[in-house]
Amino acid sequence: MLDLKNWYSSKTIWGAVISVVASVLHFTGIDLGAADKSQLVDSIVNISGALGGLLAVYGRVTARAAIKSAS
């Protein structure tokens, strides 16, 4: 696996988080079905990708210095 991505773009990470949250909710009497978990993971990944893009644009617009190459 040579491709790199941010942790918040990983469906595996969000799936694990959702599983832990679903277990806690089940313990308190609220049950999420498998379809709800899957849809929730997809929604979180999409939202985090959009937020990452917005943050990148904001960072570039508000930057006070240019990026310099290492060479």
matplotlib code that plots the C-alpha trace (Angstrom):
import matplotlib.pyplot as plt

x = [0.0, 1.9, -1.0, -1.2, -4.2, -5.2, -6.5, -9.9, -10.3, -10.1, -13.3, -11.6, -10.9, -14.4, -15.9, -14.0, -15.2, -18.8, -18.6, -17.4, -20.1, -22.7, -21.6, -21.9, -25.3, -26.5, -25.4, -27.6, -30.6, -30.2, -29.5, -28.1, -28.6, -25.8, -27.2, -27.3, -23.6, -22.6, -24.4, -23.0, -19.4, -19.9, -21.4, -18.6, -15.9, -17.7, -18.1, -14.5, -13.2, -15.2, -14.0, -10.4, -10.8, -12.3, -9.5, -6.9, -8.6, -8.8, -5.2, -4.0, -6.1, -5.0, -1.3, 1.2, 4.2, 4.8, 5.9, 9.6, 11.1, 13.7, 16.4]
y = [0.0, 3.1, 5.6, 8.0, 9.8, 11.7, 9.6, 11.3, 10.1, 6.5, 4.5, 1.9, 4.5, 5.9, 2.4, 1.6, 4.9, 4.3, 0.7, 1.9, 4.6, 2.1, -0.3, 2.5, 3.5, -0.1, -0.3, 2.7, 1.2, 2.8, 0.4, 1.2, -1.2, -2.2, 0.0, 3.0, 2.4, 2.2, 5.3, 7.2, 6.2, 7.3, 10.6, 11.3, 10.6, 12.9, 15.7, 15.4, 15.6, 18.7, 20.3, 19.4, 21.1, 24.2, 24.4, 24.1, 27.0, 29.1, 28.4, 29.5, 32.6, 33.8, 32.8, 35.6, 33.9, 31.8, 28.2, 27.8, 24.6, 22.7, 22.8]
z = [0.0, -1.2, -1.4, 1.6, 2.9, 6.0, 9.0, 8.8, 5.2, 6.3, 6.4, 8.6, 11.3, 11.1, 11.1, 14.3, 15.9, 14.9, 16.2, 19.6, 19.7, 18.6, 21.4, 24.0, 22.6, 22.7, 26.3, 27.1, 25.2, 21.7, 18.9, 15.5, 12.6, 10.2, 7.4, 9.8, 10.7, 7.1, 6.1, 9.1, 8.1, 4.5, 5.7, 8.1, 5.5, 3.0, 5.5, 6.7, 3.1, 2.5, 5.7, 4.8, 1.4, 3.0, 5.5, 2.7, 0.8, 4.0, 4.8, 1.3, 1.3, 4.7, 4.3, 4.8, 3.1, -0.1, 0.1, -0.5, -2.1, -0.1, -2.8]

ax = plt.figure().add_subplot(projection="3d")
ax.plot(x, y, z, "-o")
ax.set_aspect("equal")
plt.show()
